[in-house]
Amino acid sequence: MTAIAEKTTMREAFVDTVAAALDTDPRLAVVLAEISADRFADAARRHPDRVVNVGIREQAMIGVAGGMALTGLRPVVHSITPFLVERPFEQLKLDLNHQGVGAVVVSTGASYDYPGAGRTHMAPGDVALLDTLPGWTVHVPGHPEEAAELLRAALPGDDPVYVRLSERANSEPVARGPGWHRVREGRDGVVLAVGPMLRPVLSATAGLDVTVLYAATVRPFDSTGLRHAVLGARPDVVLVEPYLAGTSTHAVADALPDIPHRVLALGVRRDAELRAYGTAEEHEVAHGLGPSAIRAAVGSFLAGAR
Amino acid sequence: MTITTAPGYGYADLGALMSEMTGDEKHEPAATSTLDVLWVLYDQVLAVGPQRTDDPDRDRFLLSKGHGPMAYYAVLAAKGFFDRSELRRFAEFGSVLGHHPDRMLVPGVEIGSGSLGHGLPLALGVVLGLRARGRRDPRVVVLVGDAELDEGSNHEAIAVAGRRGLGQLTAVVVDNASASYGWPGGIGERFAREGWAQRTVDGRDHDALREALTDTRPDRPLVVVAEVEPKG
């Protein structure tokens, strides 16, 4: 694959990948609601019929994508997470799923990427919401190169795909293909790191005798990969996700129906709206997702099993 | 399910077809308000048919007002999209005909609907998709109710379609005066403000409906407001 420049963000990798694909794939279309329209201006000049900005109209954006998909096109729809997933949620449910068509739905600005903007620009419930709909593939890349690769694989399809881009990224790309990738091997438990959570998880588990698994694709959930890891270590599972804590707990339970196990779910806190600005690092700490908090939580969880 | 050919039903048979579903010769306003518009569209206006449900150059009819679909089903059965016997299983478990139509179940149905405010944005997307594929001929006609226009999602689509001058798009508003607040100046004026051509006609007059529904412009979408008796 083409090397991604070091400072490139996932959002830039998304725009570059989709703009290039528009030149070669006549089925591809992009539907926007102002957000990132400036970044697609050149592509829109080259493909005026296939890059559509509907203005600040997120319901129409998803409805238009559904209508385009009904004509056989492959729409890519994109906005900041709350405006893409929460505001037009019924359109995702009805204008895509219920019509039996798909789209590549690409969010930017994950749980606490834009902390200065406050709650209005945060949507840590996005993956949990999509979990209420059937058939979605959910990608949570941890690096711009992963984002580009997952997008390139999703563009030729017909199914509903959600790509959750973040300003937070790991220092190196890891994932090659779907499922859990074994980053570390150990015996005392299994720690699952999703997307950008790998960096704090690796730091938090340094020196611990645990298996660390990484995934950039969380739906479908790789039950087989988790079972393999759990059979090779104590069945204590720590789930570290960059969105609402416990979003994938049901998937872990479904993967291990016959194996007595424990689960500790870490993620964005559910019990209160964090009414704070500041930096993403400060939000990470406030949600207990910094390396030291993860280490303390994993340590006491594993100690509780002894 | 088998697709029949040329059953030879006419407008006069629609009442009997609807009574297969309701067991009642007097039908609810929600079911009959659309009957004449649907018949004129399928009988005289749209290039559609049971033999071309997958033809990319067919016209598209999107029923956004998905509740009270008995008139829709009666017209589709009359035109041979499915067998008349299916009407008797209306809303039974395993029937393809529900209280809201489902495009994945019923031949010739272009969208699943029932939740208001989805059809017009979908229709806008279908037009944009057809244009992106170089298909400038198929018409896309979407039927909404006057109260359905309360949903803001419609206004998102009305503005975009008007400003982009999408002549392939027609919205039919069946107006039985059921909206609580209405639209100052009338429904047609509201669309016209957004750049649409507009016609307001008697929704029971087949000649007037046909004339209005075929009065398209190349450079702007068309709205036909079909006025019927107020909802009781």
Boltz contact constraints between the chains, C-beta under 6 A:
constraints:
  - contact:
      token1: [A, 29]
      token2: [B, 132]
      max_distance: 6.0
  - contact:
      token1: [A, 49]
      token2: [B, 131]
      max_distance: 6.0
  - contact:
      token1: [A, 49]
      token2: [B, 132]
      max_distance: 6.0
  - contact:
      token1: [A, 50]
      token2: [B, 132]
      max_distance: 6.0
  - contact:
      token1: [A, 52]
      token2: [B, 128]
      max_distance: 6.0
  - contact:
      token1: [A, 54]
      token2: [B, 160]
      max_distance: 6.0
  - contact:
      token1: [A, 57]
      token2: [B, 156]
      max_distance: 6.0
  - contact:
      token1: [A, 59]
      token2: [B, 153]
      max_distance: 6.0
  - contact:
      token1: [A, 59]
      token2: [B, 156]
      max_distance: 6.0
  - contact:
      token1: [A, 60]
      token2: [B, 121]
      max_distance: 6.0
  - contact:
      token1: [A, 60]
      token2: [B, 156]
      max_distance: 6.0
  - contact:
      token1: [A, 60]
      token2: [B, 157]
      max_distance: 6.0
  - contact:
      token1: [A, 63]
      token2: [B, 121]
      max_distance: 6.0
  - contact:
      token1: [A, 63]
      token2: [B, 122]
      max_distance: 6.0
  - contact:
      token1: [A, 63]
      token2: [B, 125]
      max_distance: 6.0
  - contact:
      token1: [A, 64]
      token2: [B, 121]
      max_distance: 6.0
  - contact:
      token1: [A, 64]
      token2: [B, 124]
      max_distance: 6.0
  - contact:
      token1: [A, 64]
      token2: [B, 125]
      max_distance: 6.0
  - contact:
      token1: [A, 66]
      token2: [B, 122]
      max_distance: 6.0
  - contact:
      token1: [A, 66]
      token2: [B, 125]
      max_distance: 6.0
  - contact:
      token1: [A, 67]
      token2: [B, 122]
      max_distance: 6.0
  - contact:
      token1: [A, 67]
      token2: [B, 125]
      max_distance: 6.0
  - contact:
      token1: [A, 67]
      token2: [B, 126]
      max_distance: 6.0
  - contact:
      token1: [A, 67]
      token2: [B, 129]
      max_distance: 6.0
  - contact:
      token1: [A, 68]
      token2: [B, 125]
      max_distance: 6.0
  - contact:
      token1: [A, 68]
      token2: [B, 128]
      max_distance: 6.0
  - contact:
      token1: [A, 68]
      token2: [B, 129]
      max_distance: 6.0
  - contact:
      token1: [A, 70]
      token2: [B, 126]
      max_distance: 6.0
  - contact:
      token1: [A, 71]
      token2: [B, 126]
      max_distance: 6.0
  - contact:
      token1: [A, 71]
      token2: [B, 129]
      max_distance: 6.0
  - contact:
      token1: [A, 71]
      token2: [B, 130]
      max_distance: 6.0
  - contact:
      token1: [A, 73]
      token2: [B, 129]
      max_distance: 6.0
  - contact:
      token1: [A, 94]
      token2: [B, 115]
      max_distance: 6.0
  - contact:
      token1: [A, 94]
      token2: [B, 118]
      max_distance: 6.0
  - contact:
      token1: [A, 95]
      token2: [B, 118]
      max_distance: 6.0
  - contact:
      token1: [A, 95]
      token2: [B, 122]
      max_distance: 6.0
  - contact:
      token1: [A, 98]
      token2: [B, 112]
      max_distance: 6.0
  - contact:
      token1: [A, 99]
      token2: [B, 112]
      max_distance: 6.0
  - contact:
      token1: [A, 100]
      token2: [B, 104]
      max_distance: 6.0
